[in-house]
Amino acid sequence: MRNFSVMAALILAAVFSVFAQTAATPDFSGTWALNVAKSTLPKDSTVKSSTLAIENKKGSVVMHFKTDGKKSTETYTPDGQKHVSASVGKSQLMSVANWRDGKLVIESTLDLGIPNMVVTGLKPIVDTWSLSADGRTLTHEADDHKETYIYDKQ
C-alpha cells in the first residue's frame, strides 16, 4: 500500500509539473509590428519601422526581424544550454535561453571567431520577452531594461 501511495504522489507531481511548464511558456507566434511611440528606444536610434515574425519550431523560438528593410533571423532554444542564436561571418551570438515566470529570458555573448583572442570581463546582454495577458502586446526589454520595445500583434 505504501508503494502505491508513493507512486501516486510521483505521478501527480509529474502531471502538475507538466501543467506548470505549459502555463509558464506563452506562445509568441505570429507577426508583430514595433510601436515606436510606446517604445523606449536608444537615444541614437534611427528605427522608423520594424516587424517581427515569430515561429515555434521543434522547441525553439525563431524570430525573423525586418527593420527598415533589413532582415535578420535569431533562433533561441529555451533549455538552459548555450546555443548559437545568430551568425554574421565568423562571429556568432551565443545565447542561453530559459522560461522564467512566463517570460523568455535570454543571456547572450558575442564570439568574434578570432583564433587565440579571448575577451574577458564582459557581462552577457540580457533580453526579456513577455506577452500581455490579452496576447496582443509583446514587450522586449533589452540591455538590463534600459530599452523597451513594444510590439503590437498584426
Backbone as CSV, one residue per row, in Angstrom:
resi,resn,N_x,N_y,N_z,CA_x,CA_y,CA_z,C_x,C_y,C_z
1,MET,0.833,-1.192,0.000,0.000,0.000,0.000,0.880,1.259,0.000
2,ARG,1.975,1.224,0.761,2.875,2.371,0.828,3.475,2.653,-0.553
3,ASN,3.869,1.597,-1.279,4.429,1.775,-2.621,3.411,2.421,-3.558
4,PHE,2.151,2.043,-3.440,1.100,2.627,-4.263,0.969,4.127,-3.973
5,SER,0.993,4.501,-2.693,0.876,5.915,-2.312,2.048,6.728,-2.839
6,VAL,3.238,6.180,-2.744,4.426,6.873,-3.245,4.333,7.030,-4.760
7,MET,3.936,5.979,-5.453,3.804,6.014,-6.906,2.746,7.038,-7.317
8,ALA,1.619,7.062,-6.641,0.552,8.021,-6.950,1.050,9.453,-6.750
9,ALA,1.787,9.688,-5.682,2.327,11.023,-5.415,3.306,11.439,-6.506
10,LEU,4.148,10.527,-6.966,5.104,10.834,-8.036,4.392,11.144,-9.348
11,ILE,3.352,10.394,-9.659,2.595,10.634,-10.888,1.918,12.004,-10.835
12,LEU,1.298,12.328,-9.703,0.659,13.637,-9.548,1.675,14.771,-9.668
13,ALA,2.849,14.585,-9.069,3.893,15.610,-9.157,4.321,15.810,-10.610
14,ALA,4.453,14.729,-11.355,4.842,14.833,-12.766,3.767,15.543,-13.579
15,VAL,2.504,15.206,-13.334,1.403,15.832,-14.062,1.362,17.334,-13.766
16,PHE,1.459,17.721,-12.509,1.438,19.140,-12.150,2.648,19.864,-12.720
17,SER,3.787,19.193,-12.787,4.984,19.790,-13.363,4.770,20.106,-14.835
18,VAL,4.148,19.204,-15.575,3.862,19.436,-16.990,2.924,20.613,-17.151
19,PHE,1.857,20.687,-16.334,0.927,21.814,-16.413,1.613,23.119,-16.052
20,ALA,2.477,23.112,-15.068,3.183,24.325,-14.657,4.088,24.808,-15.778
21,GLN,4.780,23.898,-16.478,5.652,24.290,-17.576,4.838,24.845,-18.731
22,THR,3.702,24.228,-19.024,2.854,24.692,-20.112,2.352,26.100,-19.823
23,ALA,1.920,26.359,-18.616,1.413,27.675,-18.251,2.523,28.716,-18.290
24,ALA,3.761,28.323,-18.058,4.868,29.261,-17.986,5.488,29.547,-19.350
25,THR,4.971,28.947,-20.427,5.554,29.162,-21.746,4.507,29.710,-22.716
26,PRO,4.329,31.021,-22.737,3.344,31.606,-23.647,3.767,31.419,-25.101
27,ASP,2.815,31.512,-25.997,3.065,31.354,-27.420,3.234,32.732,-28.054
28,PHE,4.458,33.057,-28.457,4.757,34.344,-29.078,4.531,34.320,-30.590
29,SER,4.079,33.199,-31.127,3.932,33.042,-32.578,3.051,34.131,-33.176
30,GLY,3.419,34.523,-34.383,2.625,35.493,-35.112,3.486,36.600,-35.676
31,THR,2.813,37.590,-36.235,3.501,38.747,-36.801,3.236,39.943,-35.905
32,TRP,4.298,40.674,-35.616,4.256,41.786,-34.677,4.854,43.029,-35.331
33,ALA,4.300,44.192,-35.030,4.819,45.463,-35.539,5.295,46.306,-34.365
34,LEU,6.488,46.860,-34.506,7.028,47.718,-33.456,6.187,48.981,-33.334
35,ASN,5.768,49.298,-32.109,5.048,50.524,-31.821,6.089,51.515,-31.299
36,VAL,6.652,52.300,-32.210,7.744,53.214,-31.867,7.302,54.223,-30.804
37,ALA,6.063,54.688,-30.878,5.554,55.692,-29.940,5.524,55.172,-28.501
38,LYS,5.242,53.897,-28.309,5.166,53.326,-26.969,6.497,52.762,-26.482
39,SER,7.466,52.625,-27.379,8.748,52.023,-27.033,9.721,53.049,-26.482
40,THR,10.698,52.577,-25.710,11.792,53.409,-25.236,13.046,52.922,-25.944
41,LEU,13.383,53.608,-27.034,14.500,53.200,-27.871,15.776,53.930,-27.446
42,PRO,16.935,53.420,-27.867,18.184,54.135,-27.564,18.140,55.551,-28.136
43,LYS,18.833,56.465,-27.505,18.798,57.875,-27.919,19.234,58.076,-29.364
44,ASP,20.178,57.256,-29.835,20.685,57.411,-31.192,19.964,56.519,-32.209
45,SER,18.833,55.953,-31.830,18.088,55.055,-32.710,17.507,55.805,-33.903
46,THR,17.624,55.182,-35.078,17.043,55.746,-36.296,15.942,54.841,-36.849
47,VAL,15.485,53.872,-36.047,14.472,52.922,-36.493,13.184,53.655,-36.826
48,LYS,12.704,53.407,-38.041,11.436,54.002,-38.474,10.324,52.965,-38.433
49,SER,10.665,51.708,-38.813,9.670,50.641,-38.766,10.374,49.304,-38.557
50,SER,9.664,48.416,-37.886,10.202,47.080,-37.643,9.046,46.113,-37.496
51,THR,9.173,44.987,-38.167,8.214,43.906,-37.968,8.977,42.673,-37.521
52,LEU,8.263,41.820,-36.838,8.852,40.623,-36.258,7.876,39.476,-36.478
53,ALA,8.353,38.429,-37.127,7.548,37.218,-37.298,8.182,36.139,-36.427
54,ILE,7.385,35.569,-35.529,7.901,34.570,-34.593,7.244,33.229,-34.872
55,GLU,8.076,32.181,-34.892,7.608,30.813,-35.077,8.137,29.956,-33.937
56,ASN,7.374,28.969,-33.546,7.856,27.936,-32.626,8.176,26.720,-33.476
57,LYS,9.446,26.296,-33.469,9.871,25.151,-34.271,10.665,24.183,-33.410
58,LYS,10.140,23.003,-33.217,10.846,21.925,-32.515,11.461,22.402,-31.196
59,GLY,10.684,23.091,-30.398,11.156,23.539,-29.090,11.965,24.824,-29.121
60,SER,12.154,25.415,-30.291,12.899,26.665,-30.408,11.966,27.805,-30.785
61,VAL,12.368,29.013,-30.433,11.643,30.225,-30.798,12.473,30.901,-31.889
62,VAL,11.905,30.996,-33.091,12.616,31.581,-34.234,12.031,32.962,-34.494
63,MET,12.898,33.985,-34.471,12.474,35.373,-34.648,13.045,35.913,-35.952
64,HIS,12.146,36.307,-36.861,12.530,36.893,-38.147,12.253,38.391,-38.065
65,PHE,13.308,39.185,-38.024,13.187,40.635,-37.922,13.288,41.271,-39.308
66,LYS,12.525,42.327,-39.523,12.683,43.184,-40.695,12.619,44.612,-40.174
67,THR,13.787,45.257,-40.116,13.891,46.600,-39.548,14.395,47.550,-40.624
68,ASP,13.570,48.524,-40.962,13.901,49.493,-42.008,14.416,48.795,-43.263
69,GLY,13.767,47.683,-43.628,14.107,46.954,-44.842,15.195,45.902,-44.693
70,LYS,15.907,45.889,-43.581,16.978,44.909,-43.369,16.422,43.708,-42.613
71,LYS,16.768,42.500,-43.096,16.255,41.276,-42.495,17.330,40.562,-41.692
72,SER,16.900,39.934,-40.596,17.790,39.090,-39.794,16.945,38.035,-39.087
73,THR,17.592,36.963,-38.699,16.902,35.877,-38.001,17.716,35.475,-36.779
74,GLU,17.019,35.262,-35.677,17.633,34.768,-34.445,16.815,33.575,-33.965
75,THR,17.498,32.540,-33.492,16.840,31.332,-33.008,17.274,31.062,-31.575
76,TYR,16.303,30.860,-30.704,16.579,30.601,-29.294,15.934,29.288,-28.878
77,THR,16.679,28.487,-28.153,16.175,27.227,-27.617,16.147,27.363,-26.102
78,PRO,14.969,27.549,-25.514,14.880,27.801,-24.069,15.046,26.537,-23.232
79,ASP,16.273,26.012,-23.216,16.571,24.795,-22.466,17.701,24.981,-21.459
80,GLY,18.170,26.229,-21.274,19.232,26.493,-20.317,20.624,26.153,-20.822
81,GLN,20.738,25.743,-22.087,22.028,25.396,-22.676,22.490,26.504,-23.620
82,LYS,23.801,26.604,-23.825,24.350,27.613,-24.728,24.197,27.136,-26.172
83,HIS,23.644,28.029,-27.020,23.432,27.740,-28.439,23.828,28.958,-29.267
84,VAL,24.142,28.732,-30.524,24.343,29.831,-31.464,22.963,30.339,-31.852
85,SER,22.695,31.623,-31.610,21.383,32.170,-31.946,21.405,32.995,-33.224
86,ALA,22.589,33.489,-33.613,22.728,34.241,-34.864,24.198,34.225,-35.265
87,SER,24.446,34.312,-36.563,25.812,34.333,-37.081,25.946,35.427,-38.125
88,VAL,27.099,36.101,-38.102,27.463,37.067,-39.129,28.937,36.822,-39.429
89,GLY,29.209,36.266,-40.600,30.587,35.911,-40.928,31.089,34.874,-39.938
90,LYS,32.256,35.130,-39.353,32.824,34.216,-38.357,32.299,34.481,-36.950
91,SER,31.641,35.618,-36.762,31.124,35.978,-35.440,29.812,35.250,-35.167
92,GLN,29.634,34.853,-33.919,28.410,34.170,-33.522,27.873,34.774,-32.235
93,LEU,26.547,34.933,-32.185,25.874,35.343,-30.964,25.535,34.066,-30.207
94,MET,26.152,33.886,-29.049,25.941,32.690,-28.227,24.945,33.047,-27.136
95,SER,23.873,32.247,-27.017,22.801,32.590,-26.087,22.370,31.410,-25.244
96,VAL,21.965,31.736,-24.017,21.330,30.781,-23.115,19.935,31.332,-22.844
97,ALA,18.912,30.549,-23.183,17.528,30.999,-23.025,16.792,30.095,-22.045
98,ASN,15.910,30.696,-21.255,15.087,29.983,-20.271,13.729,30.663,-20.173
99,TRP,12.731,29.892,-19.782,11.437,30.457,-19.416,11.469,30.708,-17.917
100,ARG,11.172,31.941,-17.499,11.108,32.289,-16.077,9.835,33.087,-15.826
101,ASP,8.955,32.535,-15.022,7.710,33.221,-14.660,6.945,33.716,-15.884
102,GLY,6.858,32.881,-16.918,6.101,33.229,-18.106,6.817,34.171,-19.051
103,LYS,8.094,34.436,-18.804,8.881,35.324,-19.663,10.037,34.538,-20.267
104,LEU,10.392,34.887,-21.494,11.557,34.304,-22.138,12.751,35.193,-21.810
105,VAL,13.713,34.635,-21.077,14.900,35.387,-20.664,16.096,34.826,-21.427
106,ILE,16.805,35.717,-22.123,17.923,35.321,-22.973,19.170,36.077,-22.531
107,GLU,20.238,35.337,-22.256,21.530,35.941,-21.920,22.482,35.622,-23.061
108,SER,23.023,36.677,-23.699,23.833,36.489,-24.898,25.211,37.120,-24.766
109,THR,26.176,36.467,-25.411,27.534,36.998,-25.536,27.953,36.844,-26.993
110,LEU,28.905,37.655,-27.432,29.372,37.615,-28.809,30.713,36.908,-28.872
111,ASP,30.796,35.902,-29.728,32.046,35.208,-30.020,32.522,35.750,-31.361
112,LEU,33.649,36.487,-31.361,34.122,37.144,-32.569,34.700,36.173,-33.594
113,GLY,34.981,34.951,-33.186,35.502,33.960,-34.118,36.938,34.203,-34.525
114,ILE,37.686,34.931,-33.701,39.093,35.198,-33.991,39.932,34.242,-33.145
115,PRO,40.706,33.366,-33.797,41.515,32.386,-33.050,42.471,33.065,-32.067
116,ASN,42.617,32.447,-30.913,43.531,32.890,-29.849,43.191,34.249,-29.262
117,MET,41.993,34.768,-29.541,41.575,36.040,-28.941,40.467,35.764,-27.947
118,VAL,40.721,36.146,-26.698,39.737,35.953,-25.644,39.444,37.304,-25.014
119,VAL,38.179,37.664,-24.998,37.748,38.909,-24.370,37.127,38.530,-23.029
120,THR,37.616,39.139,-21.955,37.098,38.814,-20.631,36.496,40.051,-19.983
121,GLY,35.716,39.818,-18.945,35.166,40.909,-18.151,33.851,41.463,-18.670
122,LEU,33.389,40.988,-19.800,32.120,41.476,-20.325,30.983,40.645,-19.765
123,LYS,29.935,41.312,-19.313,28.784,40.558,-18.827,27.819,40.350,-19.987
124,PRO,27.038,39.279,-19.930,26.105,38.999,-21.025,25.039,40.090,-21.155
125,ILE,24.550,40.240,-22.367,23.397,41.097,-22.624,22.167,40.282,-22.241
126,VAL,21.264,40.882,-21.492,20.064,40.173,-21.048,18.848,40.776,-21.738
127,ASP,18.097,39.913,-22.415,16.858,40.310,-23.075,15.710,39.546,-22.426
128,THR,14.631,40.244,-22.137,13.441,39.624,-21.548,12.249,39.904,-22.440
129,TRP,11.564,38.825,-22.834,10.386,38.920,-23.695,9.162,38.478,-22.906
130,SER,8.092,39.277,-22.966,6.866,38.910,-22.252,5.646,39.272,-23.084
131,LEU,4.585,38.515,-22.872,3.340,38.681,-23.599,2.279,39.228,-22.652
132,SER,1.497,40.203,-23.111,0.421,40.760,-22.287,-0.642,39.695,-22.047
133,ALA,-1.450,39.907,-21.033,-2.493,38.936,-20.666,-3.469,38.678,-21.807
134,ASP,-3.744,39.709,-22.626,-4.686,39.514,-23.735,-4.014,38.986,-25.001
135,GLY,-2.686,38.807,-24.975,-1.958,38.244,-26.108,-1.782,39.192,-27.277
136,ARG,-2.060,40.481,-27.083,-1.996,41.454,-28.185,-0.734,42.308,-28.170
137,THR,0.031,42.276,-27.062,1.224,43.109,-26.949,2.398,42.252,-26.502
138,LEU,3.500,42.367,-27.245,4.740,41.667,-26.925,5.756,42.713,-26.494
139,THR,6.346,42.538,-25.323,7.302,43.501,-24.794,8.682,42.865,-24.748
140,HIS,9.665,43.597,-25.267,11.061,43.162,-25.269,11.863,44.199,-24.491
141,GLU,12.347,43.784,-23.325,13.194,44.656,-22.513,14.632,44.219,-22.756
142,ALA,15.462,45.178,-23.178,16.824,44.859,-23.595,17.862,45.581,-22.759
143,ASP,19.055,44.956,-22.703,20.221,45.556,-22.052,19.890,46.041,-20.647
144,ASP,19.552,45.085,-19.821,19.214,45.367,-18.423,18.056,46.355,-18.290
145,HIS,17.116,46.284,-19.221,15.863,47.044,-19.184,16.049,48.543,-19.410
146,LYS,17.140,48.944,-20.075,17.307,50.352,-20.415,16.544,50.699,-21.683
147,GLU,16.245,49.684,-22.476,15.479,49.872,-23.694,14.255,48.971,-23.628
148,THR,13.131,49.474,-24.109,11.910,48.669,-24.134,11.278,48.805,-25.511
149,TYR,11.067,47.667,-26.133,10.451,47.606,-27.454,9.055,47.019,-27.287
150,ILE,8.047,47.747,-27.717,6.658,47.307,-27.622,6.174,46.931,-29.026
151,TYR,5.723,45.704,-29.168,5.211,45.204,-30.439,3.712,44.940,-30.321
152,ASP,2.975,45.324,-31.354,1.534,45.072,-31.427,1.285,43.913,-32.373
153,LYS,0.365,43.024,-31.989,0.016,41.862,-32.817,-0.659,42.346,-34.087
154,GLN,-0.295,41.761,-35.191,-0.875,42.117,-36.502,-1.937,41.119,-36.888
